[in-house]
């Protein structure tokens, strides 16, 4: 079944390259997460004119890719920095929470929140497959 998570980031390109290097099966889309402004732009988000977070949506087939593996990889990417994971399905959110708690000593602060909205970023930030 197709699933997706959104991983909070301050650098679209770095996180997409990181995931793509070891998980080429992921369909990655940069964008803006859980804000109240319709159709935000990069400039609006970084200047705080919009209250969205920047994130990378990772779509995957759960038969081939496990949520636990993606979240563990994200924890390694953060290397002790703060982060966030947004889920659509409640059980996926629980799995994210469990994975983060199992990696407790490697985690500074990673929030797990319900995905309310996601606006894809401008084309200049997308990586072509």
SULTANOR-V116116 format. One line per field, one symbol per residue. ss: DSSP state (@ for helix, = for strand, . for the rest). psi: psi as a letter, one per 20 degrees, with the letter a starting at -180 (. if undefined). burial: + if it has 24 or more other ideal C-beta (glycine too) atoms within 12 Angstrom, else -. A space follows every 50 residues. Layout:
ss: ???
psi: ???
burial: ???
//
This chain:
ss: .=======...@@@@@@@@@@@....=======........@@@@@.... ..=========.....@@@@@@@@@@@@...======..@@@@@@@@@@@ @@.@@@..======...===..@@@....
psi: qprqqppqrjngggggggghhimiiqoppqapplaipplrrghgghjkiq jqqqrppoproihhpqggggggggghghlirqaqppqhpghhgghggggg hhkgijpfooqoqpohqppqrqhiiqpq.
burial: --+++++++--+--++-+++--+--++++++++++----+++--+----+ -+++++++++----+-+++++++++-++----++++++---++-+++-++ ------+--++++-+-+++++---+-+--
//
